[in-house]
Amino acid sequence: MEQFHYLYVLGFIAFCAVSVSLAFRLRVPRFWRNFFIADLSILAIYLNWDYWAIEKGNWGFDSEQILGLYLFGHIPIEEVLFFIIVPLMTVIVYVTLLKIIKYVKEKR
Amino acid sequence: MTYSDIALYAVIFAVVTDLYFIKVQMITRGIFWLSYGLIFPFQLLTNWWLTSSNIVIYSPETITGPRLAGAPIEDLLFGFSMILLTLSFWEFYRARDKKLIKK
C-alpha cells in the first residue's frame, strides 16, 4: 500500500475541504466553472515550475510512495492533483470566511 | 538558479501579478491575510508530512538550510505565492464572469 502515501496526504486535504464546505453549507453560484478557470492559470504556472525543478534535481519523489503515473515524462500525477486540491482548499477557506463575515455583519 | 532564488521570484511574481497585471489587489485585503493565517498551520502540517516520510526529497544544494516543521523555509514562500495567486485569480475570473452574466 506504500504507493498510496502521497495520495493519503492529498486525501486528507480534500477531506478537510469537503468537510468545511458541507459544515458551512457553501453554495457559490458557478463555483466549479470559476474555480476551473482560476485553477487552469495556477496549473499553467506551477506545473512549469515543478517540471523545471524536477528536471534540475531540486527535488524528487520516493518512487515507492507514489503511484508511478507521470505527466510530461516526469511530473508525478500526485503533483498535478496537489495543484488542484490545494487551490480548492484555499478558495473554500476564503469563501467560508467571507460568508462568516457577512453573517456577523448582518446580525449586528 | 536554486530553489531559494525561484521561491523568492515566485513571491515577487505573485505580488506583481496581483497588484499590477490583474489588479485584484488581494494582498491589500484583510480577508486575504485572515485566510492565509488559517491555511498556514495546515501548510506546515502537510509540509511536515510530505518531508518527514520522505515522499518529497529536497536536494541539499538547492535550499538555504533552515527548515521549519521538516520542510525547507523556501516552501513557505512557495506556499504564500500560490495562496495569493489562487485567490487573486479566483476574484479576477469571478468578477469577469459576473459581468458576462449581466450582459
Backbone of each chain as ProteinMPNN parsed JSONL, in Angstrom:
{"seq_chain_A": "MEQFHYLYVLGFIAFCAVSVSLAFRLRVPRFWRNFFIADLSILAIYLNWDYWAIEKGNWGFDSEQILGLYLFGHIPIEEVLFFIIVPLMTVIVYVTLLKIIKYVKEKR", "coords_chain_A": {"N_chain_A": [[0.834, -1.206, 0.0], [2.201, 1.057, 0.032], [2.518, 2.723, -2.176], [0.469, 4.517, -2.142], [0.973, 6.585, -0.435], [1.535, 9.408, -0.916], [-0.887, 10.058, -2.017], [-2.566, 9.738, 0.215], [-1.967, 12.017, 1.747], [-2.958, 14.017, 0.061], [-5.6, 13.226, 0.039], [-6.299, 13.739, 2.664], [-6.216, 16.573, 2.728], [-8.216, 17.122, 0.872], [-10.376, 15.981, 2.189], [-10.626, 17.705, 4.41], [-11.366, 20.027, 3.038], [-13.827, 19.318, 1.856], [-15.303, 18.754, 4.184], [-15.404, 21.284, 5.431], [-16.864, 22.773, 3.518], [-19.284, 21.448, 3.531], [-20.044, 21.696, 6.226], [-20.441, 24.447, 6.468], [-22.383, 24.851, 4.65], [-21.877, 25.761, 1.958], [-22.801, 27.541, -0.865], [-21.958, 28.575, -3.744], [-22.679, 30.464, -6.523], [-22.018, 29.197, -9.757], [-19.597, 28.068, -8.991], [-17.819, 25.889, -9.639], [-17.219, 26.283, -12.326], [-15.896, 28.769, -12.287], [-13.843, 28.17, -10.527], [-12.479, 26.218, -11.953], [-11.429, 27.641, -14.168], [-9.765, 29.506, -12.848], [-7.997, 27.747, -11.623], [-6.785, 26.58, -13.802], [-5.0, 28.565, -14.601], [-3.282, 28.555, -12.401], [-2.282, 25.923, -12.574], [-0.944, 26.094, -15.035], [1.176, 27.808, -14.437], [2.486, 26.707, -12.119], [2.965, 24.001, -12.718], [4.814, 24.182, -14.747], [6.966, 25.259, -13.351], [7.381, 23.197, -11.518], [8.083, 21.08, -13.224], [10.5, 21.99, -14.257], [12.019, 22.201, -11.903], [12.116, 19.546, -11.04], [13.448, 18.381, -13.153], [15.912, 19.672, -12.939], [16.718, 18.586, -10.608], [16.174, 19.735, -8.171], [14.195, 18.917, -6.433], [12.808, 15.707, -5.596], [10.913, 12.619, -5.827], [9.969, 9.903, -3.743], [9.952, 6.948, -5.324], [8.692, 4.719, -4.45], [6.559, 5.539, -2.982], [4.669, 6.75, -4.509], [2.168, 6.636, -7.135], [3.28, 6.138, -9.613], [2.52, 7.074, -12.031], [3.066, 9.318, -14.613], [3.201, 12.727, -15.776], [3.969, 14.54, -18.694], [6.397, 13.171, -18.907], [8.022, 13.353, -16.427], [6.566, 14.462, -14.219], [4.984, 13.522, -11.342], [1.662, 12.16, -11.136], [0.412, 12.798, -8.796], [1.406, 15.31, -8.141], [0.106, 16.956, -9.929], [-2.499, 16.66, -9.021], [-2.127, 17.808, -6.505], [-1.819, 20.523, -7.161], [-4.386, 21.045, -7.813], [-6.048, 20.323, -5.681], [-5.014, 21.747, -3.422], [-5.308, 24.568, -4.181], [-8.131, 24.438, -4.31], [-8.867, 23.958, -1.638], [-7.865, 26.338, -0.588], [-9.53, 28.306, -1.821], [-11.987, 27.524, -0.785], [-11.652, 27.98, 1.981], [-11.379, 30.765, 1.915], [-13.873, 31.614, 0.78], [-15.574, 30.66, 2.74], [-14.797, 32.211, 4.975], [-15.578, 34.727, 4.025], [-18.32, 34.337, 4.0], [-18.848, 33.957, 6.727], [-18.102, 36.474, 7.753], [-19.953, 38.117, 6.468], [-22.305, 37.129, 7.583], [-21.932, 37.777, 10.305], [-21.92, 40.561, 10.13], [-24.527, 41.071, 9.242], [-25.968, 40.247, 11.405], [-25.555, 42.174, 13.277]], "CA_chain_A": [[0.0, 0.0, 0.0], [3.097, 2.2, 0.117], [2.421, 3.628, -3.329], [-0.622, 5.473, -1.949], [1.316, 7.537, 0.629], [1.32, 10.802, -1.327], [-2.335, 10.218, -2.198], [-3.182, 9.911, 1.53], [-1.815, 13.422, 2.122], [-3.916, 14.767, -0.753], [-6.924, 12.832, 0.514], [-6.525, 14.457, 3.924], [-6.54, 17.971, 2.407], [-9.524, 17.113, 0.206], [-11.362, 15.684, 3.228], [-10.826, 18.962, 5.141], [-12.079, 20.961, 2.164], [-15.214, 18.871, 1.721], [-15.946, 18.925, 5.484], [-15.679, 22.712, 5.655], [-17.916, 23.258, 2.624], [-20.55, 20.862, 3.983], [-20.379, 22.254, 7.534], [-20.911, 25.827, 6.318], [-23.388, 24.851, 3.573], [-21.455, 26.733, 0.955], [-23.397, 27.448, -2.194], [-21.495, 29.722, -4.516], [-23.114, 30.277, -7.906], [-20.982, 28.946, -10.774], [-18.34, 27.832, -8.286], [-16.897, 24.973, -10.315], [-16.787, 26.897, -13.567], [-14.902, 29.793, -11.975], [-12.67, 27.546, -9.937], [-11.781, 25.519, -13.03], [-10.657, 28.609, -14.945], [-8.694, 30.045, -11.992], [-7.005, 26.707, -11.371], [-6.005, 26.382, -15.035], [-3.896, 29.521, -14.539], [-2.353, 28.044, -11.385], [-1.624, 24.739, -13.138], [-0.035, 26.512, -16.107], [2.373, 28.415, -13.836], [3.205, 25.881, -11.149], [3.458, 22.756, -13.321], [6.037, 24.566, -15.45], [7.984, 25.398, -12.329], [7.61, 21.859, -10.991], [8.784, 20.331, -14.269], [11.86, 22.522, -14.315], [12.707, 21.876, -10.644], [12.361, 18.099, -11.0], [14.468, 18.116, -14.166], [17.192, 20.137, -12.405], [17.051, 17.812, -9.416], [15.953, 20.498, -6.938], [13.518, 17.966, -5.543], [12.38, 14.471, -6.238], [9.885, 11.892, -5.1], [10.258, 8.5, -3.471], [9.137, 6.238, -6.315], [7.923, 3.673, -3.763], [5.406, 6.1, -2.283], [3.741, 7.372, -5.451], [1.538, 5.63, -7.997], [4.146, 5.819, -10.739], [1.974, 7.63, -13.274], [3.744, 10.602, -14.804], [2.734, 13.646, -16.817], [5.101, 15.172, -19.391], [7.638, 12.454, -18.665], [8.47, 13.143, -15.048], [5.787, 15.04, -13.112], [4.047, 12.508, -10.824], [0.261, 12.563, -11.238], [0.055, 13.372, -7.495], [1.737, 16.731, -8.152], [-0.982, 17.623, -10.651], [-3.625, 16.687, -8.081], [-1.756, 18.774, -5.471], [-2.095, 21.879, -7.663], [-5.837, 21.21, -7.941], [-6.674, 20.184, -4.363], [-4.607, 22.825, -2.517], [-6.079, 25.771, -4.514], [-9.541, 24.241, -3.957], [-8.933, 24.186, -0.195], [-7.632, 27.777, -0.381], [-10.725, 29.064, -2.205], [-13.063, 27.178, 0.146], [-11.393, 28.721, 3.223], [-11.655, 32.18, 1.612], [-15.312, 31.789, 0.602], [-16.183, 30.421, 4.054], [-14.554, 33.389, 5.805], [-16.449, 35.797, 3.513], [-19.68, 34.031, 4.434], [-18.921, 34.203, 8.171], [-18.047, 37.925, 7.966], [-21.247, 38.657, 6.019], [-23.277, 36.701, 8.591], [-21.709, 38.563, 11.516], [-22.329, 41.945, 9.857], [-25.992, 41.119, 9.155], [-26.504, 40.019, 12.758], [-25.4, 43.38, 14.089]], "C_chain_A": [[0.872, 1.26, 0.0], [2.897, 3.213, -1.009], [1.309, 4.664, -3.175], [-0.272, 6.585, -0.96], [1.071, 8.99, 0.261], [-0.177, 11.062, -1.488], [-3.055, 10.4, -0.864], [-3.135, 11.369, 1.953], [-2.847, 14.271, 1.372], [-5.35, 14.485, -0.299], [-7.29, 13.563, 1.793], [-6.935, 15.905, 3.648], [-7.935, 18.048, 1.789], [-10.631, 16.87, 1.226], [-11.68, 16.942, 4.037], [-11.68, 19.921, 4.323], [-13.556, 20.595, 2.072], [-15.962, 19.07, 3.04], [-16.34, 20.37, 5.726], [-16.856, 23.163, 4.793], [-19.273, 22.671, 3.011], [-21.005, 21.505, 5.288], [-20.969, 23.661, 7.405], [-21.926, 25.978, 5.196], [-23.07, 25.885, 2.498], [-22.191, 26.49, -0.356], [-23.025, 28.692, -2.969], [-21.918, 29.502, -5.967], [-21.927, 30.136, -8.858], [-19.603, 28.728, -10.151], [-17.354, 27.025, -9.124], [-16.373, 25.555, -11.608], [-15.665, 27.905, -13.289], [-13.639, 29.198, -11.363], [-11.819, 26.877, -11.01], [-10.883, 26.489, -13.814], [-9.49, 29.174, -14.119], [-7.601, 29.009, -11.804], [-6.182, 26.391, -12.616], [-4.8, 27.315, -15.052], [-2.833, 29.043, -13.557], [-1.573, 26.851, -11.941], [-0.582, 25.14, -14.175], [1.266, 27.065, -15.529], [3.17, 27.382, -13.027], [3.679, 24.537, -11.705], [4.727, 23.015, -14.127], [7.22, 24.612, -14.493], [8.392, 24.011, -11.809], [8.457, 21.03, -11.963], [10.271, 20.692, -14.275], [12.658, 22.107, -13.083], [13.02, 20.382, -10.54], [13.498, 17.759, -11.965], [15.858, 18.511, -13.66], [17.636, 19.354, -11.175], [16.913, 18.609, -8.132], [15.178, 19.672, -5.92], [13.086, 16.757, -6.345], [11.394, 13.748, -5.346], [10.324, 10.452, -4.908], [9.354, 7.649, -4.364], [8.321, 5.105, -5.68], [6.599, 4.209, -3.222], [4.458, 6.869, -3.198], [3.241, 6.299, -6.427], [2.433, 5.204, -9.157], [3.561, 6.237, -12.074], [2.549, 9.03, -13.446], [3.132, 11.406, -15.938], [3.966, 14.339, -17.409], [6.43, 14.485, -19.059], [8.021, 12.273, -17.217], [7.743, 13.894, -13.936], [4.819, 13.971, -12.601], [2.615, 13.041, -10.861], [-0.213, 13.199, -9.927], [0.346, 14.866, -7.444], [0.64, 17.527, -8.843], [-2.19, 17.749, -9.73], [-3.375, 17.7, -6.965], [-2.123, 20.193, -5.898], [-3.574, 22.087, -8.002], [-6.459, 21.259, -6.543], [-6.293, 21.331, -3.419], [-5.296, 24.16, -2.887], [-7.561, 25.644, -4.162], [-9.755, 24.511, -2.472], [-8.794, 25.684, 0.107], [-8.899, 28.584, -0.673], [-11.869, 28.775, -1.233], [-12.893, 27.906, 1.477], [-11.792, 30.187, 3.041], [-13.166, 32.442, 1.534], [-16.055, 31.604, 1.93], [-16.016, 31.643, 4.953], [-15.431, 34.552, 5.354], [-17.874, 35.603, 4.015], [-19.859, 34.339, 5.921], [-18.966, 35.712, 8.443], [-19.381, 38.572, 7.588], [-22.331, 38.371, 7.064], [-23.168, 37.559, 9.844], [-22.19, 40.001, 11.323], [-23.85, 42.085, 9.824], [-26.626, 40.988, 10.519], [-26.485, 41.297, 13.587], [-26.572, 44.328, 13.952]], "O_chain_A": [[0.362, 2.38, -0.028], [3.086, 4.414, -0.815], [1.211, 5.589, -3.982], [-1.111, 7.437, -0.67], [0.466, 9.731, 1.036], [-0.674, 12.135, -1.145], [-4.045, 11.129, -0.796], [-4.121, 11.908, 2.455], [-3.516, 15.123, 1.956], [-6.194, 15.38, -0.258], [-8.439, 13.958, 1.989], [-7.88, 16.411, 4.252], [-8.732, 18.922, 2.132], [-11.699, 17.477, 1.144], [-12.844, 17.226, 4.321], [-12.601, 20.549, 4.845], [-14.428, 21.456, 2.196], [-17.115, 19.502, 3.038], [-17.454, 20.659, 6.165], [-17.749, 23.858, 5.279], [-20.301, 23.326, 2.838], [-22.182, 21.823, 5.456], [-21.885, 24.024, 8.143], [-22.29, 27.095, 4.829], [-23.881, 26.755, 2.18], [-22.2, 25.378, -0.884], [-23.683, 29.727, -2.869], [-21.569, 28.49, -6.574], [-20.951, 30.88, -8.761], [-18.583, 29.143, -10.7], [-16.202, 27.422, -9.3], [-15.211, 25.349, -11.958], [-14.63, 27.903, -13.956], [-12.525, 29.647, -11.631], [-10.591, 26.957, -10.981], [-9.721, 26.187, -14.086], [-8.372, 29.305, -14.619], [-6.416, 29.34, -11.823], [-5.024, 25.985, -12.513], [-3.708, 26.92, -15.463], [-1.637, 29.113, -13.839], [-0.353, 26.779, -11.797], [0.524, 24.599, -14.198], [2.341, 26.816, -16.075], [4.372, 27.21, -13.231], [4.674, 23.988, -11.232], [5.614, 22.163, -14.184], [8.302, 24.093, -14.769], [9.576, 23.7, -11.679], [9.418, 20.369, -11.567], [11.152, 19.833, -14.293], [13.818, 21.711, -13.189], [14.065, 19.998, -10.013], [14.386, 16.967, -11.65], [16.844, 17.814, -13.9], [18.788, 19.448, -10.752], [17.467, 18.22, -7.103], [15.452, 19.711, -4.721], [13.009, 16.777, -7.574], [11.077, 14.205, -4.248], [10.959, 9.855, -5.777], [8.136, 7.63, -4.183], [7.38, 4.593, -6.287], [5.644, 3.458, -3.025], [3.553, 7.557, -2.727], [3.811, 5.213, -6.529], [2.363, 4.069, -9.628], [4.038, 5.814, -13.128], [2.517, 9.834, -12.514], [2.62, 10.86, -16.915], [4.897, 14.681, -16.68], [7.462, 15.144, -18.944], [8.319, 11.154, -16.799], [8.249, 13.961, -12.815], [3.926, 13.55, -13.338], [2.383, 14.231, -10.644], [-1.119, 14.033, -9.928], [-0.374, 15.616, -6.784], [0.284, 18.623, -8.411], [-2.825, 18.801, -9.66], [-4.304, 18.377, -6.525], [-2.666, 20.969, -5.111], [-3.971, 23.172, -8.428], [-7.289, 22.121, -6.253], [-7.149, 21.837, -2.693], [-5.821, 24.828, -1.996], [-8.187, 26.625, -3.761], [-10.699, 25.202, -2.088], [-9.512, 26.226, 0.947], [-9.296, 29.437, 0.121], [-12.636, 29.677, -0.893], [-13.869, 28.397, 2.044], [-12.454, 30.773, 3.897], [-13.671, 33.38, 2.15], [-17.034, 32.296, 2.209], [-16.963, 32.068, 5.615], [-15.969, 35.284, 6.185], [-18.55, 36.556, 4.403], [-20.873, 34.902, 6.333], [-19.762, 36.177, 9.258], [-19.876, 39.456, 8.287], [-23.152, 39.229, 7.387], [-24.177, 38.013, 10.384], [-22.787, 40.591, 12.223], [-24.402, 43.073, 10.307], [-27.694, 41.546, 10.773], [-27.304, 41.476, 14.489], [-26.585, 45.388, 14.576]]}, "seq_chain_B": "MTYSDIALYAVIFAVVTDLYFIKVQMITRGIFWLSYGLIFPFQLLTNWWLTSSNIVIYSPETITGPRLAGAPIEDLLFGFSMILLTLSFWEFYRARDKKLIKK", "coords_chain_B": {"N_chain_B": [[19.936, 28.591, -11.108], [18.727, 28.295, -7.812], [16.409, 26.614, -5.573], [15.889, 28.466, -3.592], [16.242, 30.966, -4.912], [14.23, 30.769, -6.881], [11.923, 30.507, -5.314], [11.808, 32.985, -4.122], [11.515, 34.647, -6.392], [9.034, 33.708, -7.171], [7.327, 34.723, -5.227], [7.626, 37.474, -5.702], [6.686, 37.569, -8.347], [4.017, 36.733, -7.923], [3.02, 38.809, -6.297], [3.367, 41.077, -7.951], [1.784, 40.346, -10.151], [-0.731, 40.219, -8.925], [-1.045, 42.887, -7.966], [-0.514, 44.615, -10.186], [-0.888, 43.405, -12.786], [-3.339, 41.812, -12.994], [-4.707, 43.255, -11.236], [-6.266, 42.823, -8.906], [-5.596, 43.196, -6.347], [-5.49, 41.663, -4.066], [-3.696, 41.224, -2.005], [-3.806, 43.448, -0.431], [-6.071, 43.219, 1.014], [-7.808, 42.606, 4.046], [-9.144, 40.209, 4.398], [-7.681, 38.424, 2.908], [-5.295, 38.066, 4.385], [-6.351, 36.988, 6.657], [-7.371, 34.56, 5.673], [-4.958, 33.431, 4.831], [-3.619, 33.18, 7.28], [-5.166, 31.231, 8.452], [-4.8, 29.055, 6.78], [-2.101, 28.629, 6.937], [-1.105, 27.013, 9.285], [-2.016, 24.521, 8.374], [-0.561, 24.234, 6.098], [2.007, 23.932, 7.152], [1.639, 21.513, 8.444], [1.074, 19.713, 6.284], [3.441, 20.02, 4.821], [5.27, 19.027, 6.67], [4.407, 16.406, 6.84], [4.815, 15.454, 4.201], [7.594, 15.735, 3.932], [8.807, 14.498, 6.18], [8.204, 11.855, 5.886], [9.633, 11.319, 3.737], [8.434, 11.423, 1.205], [8.575, 13.534, -0.517], [11.674, 14.654, -1.567], [14.26, 16.875, -0.936], [16.96, 18.368, -2.673], [19.999, 18.953, -1.05], [21.663, 21.004, -1.939], [20.098, 22.918, -3.101], [18.612, 24.388, -1.367], [18.531, 26.862, 1.322], [19.036, 25.884, 3.83], [17.868, 26.272, 6.569], [15.119, 24.737, 8.188], [11.626, 24.393, 8.684], [9.362, 22.765, 10.606], [10.18, 20.395, 9.333], [10.199, 20.931, 6.569], [11.94, 22.762, 3.963], [12.535, 26.305, 4.428], [11.985, 27.681, 2.15], [9.709, 26.589, 1.109], [7.67, 27.899, 2.414], [7.583, 30.406, 1.234], [6.965, 29.632, -1.343], [4.425, 28.49, -0.843], [3.036, 30.729, 0.07], [3.034, 32.344, -2.268], [1.457, 30.772, -3.933], [-1.019, 30.642, -2.62], [-1.726, 33.343, -2.599], [-1.846, 33.903, -5.409], [-3.823, 32.082, -6.211], [-6.18, 33.027, -4.894], [-6.257, 35.568, -5.949], [-6.561, 35.133, -8.734], [-8.992, 33.776, -8.6], [-10.823, 35.782, -7.703], [-10.511, 37.523, -9.82], [-11.431, 36.109, -12.156], [-13.995, 35.578, -11.326], [-15.164, 38.084, -11.126], [-15.144, 38.82, -13.815], [-16.838, 36.893, -14.808], [-19.254, 37.576, -13.587], [-19.822, 39.996, -14.863], [-20.239, 39.063, -17.441], [-22.574, 37.551, -17.119], [-24.425, 39.546, -16.534], [-24.601, 40.935, -18.949]], "CA_chain_B": [[19.056, 29.089, -10.048], [18.353, 27.313, -6.797], [15.025, 26.722, -5.099], [15.795, 29.726, -2.854], [16.013, 32.043, -5.883], [12.94, 30.595, -7.528], [10.865, 30.767, -4.339], [11.756, 34.434, -3.954], [10.913, 35.174, -7.623], [7.619, 33.328, -7.197], [6.603, 35.679, -4.391], [7.617, 38.751, -6.428], [5.783, 37.381, -9.48], [2.643, 36.682, -7.435], [2.621, 40.135, -5.812], [3.268, 41.983, -9.107], [0.599, 39.936, -10.911], [-1.905, 40.606, -8.147], [-1.188, 44.346, -7.848], [-0.415, 45.417, -11.41], [-1.368, 42.78, -14.023], [-4.787, 41.569, -12.982], [-5.213, 44.374, -10.421], [-7.27, 42.438, -7.911], [-5.045, 43.747, -5.108], [-5.873, 40.746, -2.981], [-2.733, 41.302, -0.901], [-4.129, 44.596, 0.425], [-7.337, 42.982, 1.703], [-7.712, 41.921, 5.333], [-9.655, 38.838, 4.265], [-6.599, 37.588, 2.386], [-4.376, 37.73, 5.47], [-7.108, 36.104, 7.537], [-7.363, 33.245, 5.02], [-3.589, 32.916, 4.858], [-3.34, 32.79, 8.653], [-5.892, 29.997, 8.738], [-4.244, 27.979, 5.961], [-0.694, 28.463, 7.29], [-0.807, 25.808, 10.072], [-2.252, 23.334, 7.56], [0.585, 24.121, 5.19], [3.097, 23.361, 7.941], [1.312, 20.104, 8.686], [1.27, 18.947, 5.041], [4.873, 20.051, 4.532], [5.927, 18.123, 7.6], [4.009, 15.057, 6.45], [5.463, 15.08, 2.93], [9.059, 15.654, 4.025], [9.272, 13.581, 7.228], [8.076, 10.479, 5.407], [10.473, 11.248, 2.533], [7.677, 11.33, -0.05], [9.272, 14.545, -1.302], [13.052, 14.768, -1.094], [14.904, 18.075, -1.468], [18.41, 18.33, -2.824], [20.558, 19.88, -0.045], [22.347, 22.149, -2.558], [19.177, 23.874, -3.687], [17.932, 25.157, -0.319], [19.491, 27.591, 2.149], [19.38, 25.099, 5.005], [16.897, 26.248, 7.664], [13.877, 24.025, 7.937], [10.57, 24.621, 9.654], [8.48, 21.594, 10.596], [10.662, 19.397, 8.379], [10.318, 21.374, 5.187], [12.778, 23.952, 3.811], [11.764, 27.544, 4.595], [11.563, 28.121, 0.817], [8.341, 26.119, 0.899], [6.721, 28.885, 2.936], [7.462, 31.427, 0.188], [6.234, 28.95, -2.399], [3.031, 28.372, -0.423], [2.459, 32.076, 0.092], [2.788, 32.793, -3.643], [0.368, 30.011, -4.525], [-2.273, 31.048, -1.988], [-2.036, 34.686, -3.105], [-2.257, 33.84, -6.818], [-5.097, 31.358, -6.305], [-7.289, 33.906, -4.514], [-6.27, 36.687, -6.876], [-7.192, 34.638, -9.969], [-10.384, 33.434, -8.285], [-11.616, 37.017, -7.726], [-10.401, 38.087, -11.171], [-12.328, 35.42, -13.091], [-15.36, 35.679, -10.834], [-15.641, 39.414, -11.499], [-15.403, 38.776, -15.258], [-17.999, 36.034, -15.0], [-20.418, 38.356, -13.178], [-20.095, 40.953, -15.939], [-20.762, 38.277, -18.559], [-23.964, 37.168, -16.837], [-25.249, 40.76, -16.61], [-24.839, 41.236, -20.367]], "C_chain_B": [[18.674, 27.986, -9.084], [16.884, 27.49, -6.421], [14.84, 28.039, -4.351], [15.487, 30.897, -3.783], [14.594, 31.973, -6.435], [11.788, 30.925, -6.581], [10.68, 32.273, -4.143], [11.106, 35.09, -5.184], [9.423, 34.877, -7.677], [6.783, 34.313, -6.393], [6.499, 37.021, -5.117], [6.625, 38.682, -7.594], [4.314, 37.425, -9.028], [2.164, 38.075, -7.021], [2.432, 41.109, -6.983], [2.029, 41.642, -9.948], [-0.665, 40.425, -10.219], [-2.126, 42.12, -8.163], [-1.308, 45.05, -9.187], [-0.971, 44.758, -12.669], [-2.874, 42.546, -14.005], [-5.495, 42.514, -12.002], [-6.345, 44.015, -9.456], [-6.895, 43.05, -6.564], [-5.503, 42.968, -3.893], [-4.987, 40.94, -1.76], [-3.039, 42.466, 0.048], [-5.394, 44.353, 1.246], [-7.123, 42.201, 3.0], [-8.117, 40.465, 5.231], [-8.583, 37.891, 3.721], [-5.689, 37.126, 3.519], [-5.035, 36.815, 6.483], [-7.102, 34.674, 6.967], [-5.98, 32.618, 5.115], [-3.231, 32.404, 6.255], [-3.995, 31.467, 9.031], [-5.276, 28.815, 7.991], [-2.822, 27.629, 6.419], [-0.386, 27.218, 8.152], [-1.014, 24.517, 9.281], [-1.116, 23.114, 6.564], [1.764, 23.486, 5.922], [2.888, 21.864, 8.149], [1.573, 19.254, 7.434], [2.744, 18.899, 4.66], [5.62, 19.039, 5.384], [5.669, 16.679, 7.182], [4.783, 14.599, 5.201], [6.973, 14.915, 3.062], [9.533, 14.624, 5.051], [9.156, 12.129, 6.773], [8.863, 10.269, 4.112], [9.697, 10.998, 1.248], [8.302, 12.325, -1.025], [10.673, 14.702, -0.709], [13.706, 15.978, -1.754], [16.404, 17.863, -1.594], [19.022, 19.359, -1.888], [21.202, 21.116, -0.675], [21.389, 23.253, -2.985], [18.489, 24.757, -2.643], [18.96, 25.79, 0.611], [19.849, 26.838, 3.423], [18.31, 25.073, 6.076], [15.608, 25.527, 7.274], [12.889, 24.335, 9.037], [9.599, 23.456, 9.52], [8.878, 20.635, 9.478], [10.921, 19.885, 6.975], [11.218, 22.601, 5.077], [11.938, 25.228, 3.884], [11.305, 28.088, 3.248], [10.112, 27.72, 0.524], [7.299, 27.119, 1.377], [6.494, 29.984, 1.909], [6.632, 30.873, -0.971], [4.741, 28.895, -2.081], [2.332, 29.721, -0.429], [2.104, 32.536, -1.319], [1.595, 32.058, -4.243], [-0.979, 30.407, -3.935], [-2.698, 32.427, -2.5], [-2.556, 34.626, -4.545], [-3.604, 33.143, -6.988], [-6.264, 32.294, -6.011], [-7.407, 35.091, -5.462], [-6.958, 36.281, -8.2], [-8.674, 34.347, -9.753], [-11.26, 34.687, -8.365], [-11.622, 37.634, -9.12], [-11.409, 37.447, -12.12], [-13.784, 35.507, -12.646], [-15.972, 37.035, -11.223], [-15.985, 39.45, -12.995], [-16.665, 37.986, -15.554], [-19.287, 36.785, -14.662], [-20.825, 39.338, -14.261], [-20.745, 40.255, -17.113], [-22.235, 37.952, -18.36], [-24.882, 38.374, -16.988], [-25.586, 41.128, -18.055], [-25.866, 40.247, -20.895]], "O_chain_B": [[18.338, 26.875, -9.495], [16.212, 28.404, -6.899], [13.786, 28.667, -4.445], [14.607, 31.712, -3.506], [13.861, 32.962, -6.456], [10.8, 31.54, -6.984], [9.561, 32.768, -4.015], [10.258, 35.973, -5.048], [8.639, 35.688, -8.168], [5.686, 34.696, -6.8], [5.432, 37.635, -5.152], [5.833, 39.6, -7.808], [3.479, 38.068, -9.664], [1.048, 38.477, -7.349], [1.466, 41.871, -7.012], [1.314, 42.536, -10.4], [-1.56, 40.978, -10.858], [-3.25, 42.586, -8.35], [-2.104, 45.978, -9.33], [-1.478, 45.458, -13.546], [-3.597, 43.018, -14.882], [-6.724, 42.562, -11.949], [-7.259, 44.808, -9.227], [-7.76, 43.378, -5.752], [-5.851, 43.526, -2.852], [-5.449, 40.837, -0.624], [-2.587, 42.472, 1.193], [-5.758, 45.181, 2.082], [-6.344, 41.248, 3.038], [-7.532, 39.594, 5.875], [-8.58, 36.701, 4.038], [-5.35, 35.946, 3.61], [-4.379, 35.973, 7.095], [-6.858, 33.709, 7.691], [-5.838, 31.437, 5.436], [-2.624, 31.343, 6.404], [-3.457, 30.69, 9.819], [-5.236, 27.702, 8.514], [-2.391, 26.481, 6.305], [0.5, 26.441, 7.796], [-0.292, 23.539, 9.478], [-0.76, 21.983, 6.232], [2.44, 22.61, 5.381], [3.818, 21.064, 8.047], [2.214, 18.206, 7.513], [3.242, 17.861, 4.226], [6.477, 18.3, 4.901], [6.574, 15.844, 7.17], [5.329, 13.496, 5.164], [7.571, 14.069, 2.397], [10.54, 13.949, 4.831], [9.918, 11.272, 7.221], [8.784, 9.218, 3.476], [10.236, 10.424, 0.301], [8.53, 12.014, -2.194], [10.831, 14.862, 0.501], [13.709, 16.098, -2.98], [17.035, 17.255, -0.728], [18.622, 20.523, -1.914], [21.285, 22.162, -0.032], [21.805, 24.39, -3.207], [17.858, 25.755, -2.991], [20.102, 25.339, 0.693], [20.876, 27.129, 4.037], [17.868, 23.995, 6.475], [15.089, 25.697, 6.171], [13.272, 24.519, 10.192], [9.076, 23.199, 8.435], [8.02, 20.122, 8.76], [11.758, 19.332, 6.262], [11.262, 23.408, 6.006], [10.781, 25.243, 3.463], [10.352, 28.865, 3.186], [9.392, 28.407, -0.2], [6.196, 27.192, 0.836], [5.368, 30.446, 1.723], [5.738, 31.534, -1.501], [3.901, 29.207, -2.925], [1.19, 29.845, -0.872], [1.012, 33.056, -1.55], [0.807, 32.651, -4.979], [-1.971, 30.499, -4.658], [-3.871, 32.655, -2.797], [-3.583, 35.226, -4.863], [-4.427, 33.556, -7.805], [-7.224, 32.355, -6.778], [-8.508, 35.563, -5.749], [-7.82, 36.997, -8.708], [-9.506, 34.635, -10.614], [-12.31, 34.673, -9.008], [-12.626, 38.202, -9.547], [-12.152, 38.146, -12.808], [-14.695, 35.511, -13.473], [-17.141, 37.117, -11.597], [-16.992, 40.038, -13.392], [-17.456, 38.347, -16.425], [-20.291, 36.651, -15.362], [-22.01, 39.503, -14.55], [-21.683, 40.776, -17.716], [-23.042, 38.057, -19.284], [-25.991, 38.249, -17.508], [-26.694, 41.571, -18.354], [-26.229, 40.302, -22.071]]}, "name": "protein", "num_of_chains": 2, "seq": "MEQFHYLYVLGFIAFCAVSVSLAFRLRVPRFWRNFFIADLSILAIYLNWDYWAIEKGNWGFDSEQILGLYLFGHIPIEEVLFFIIVPLMTVIVYVTLLKIIKYVKEKRMTYSDIALYAVIFAVVTDLYFIKVQMITRGIFWLSYGLIFPFQLLTNWWLTSSNIVIYSPETITGPRLAGAPIEDLLFGFSMILLTLSFWEFYRARDKKLIKK"}
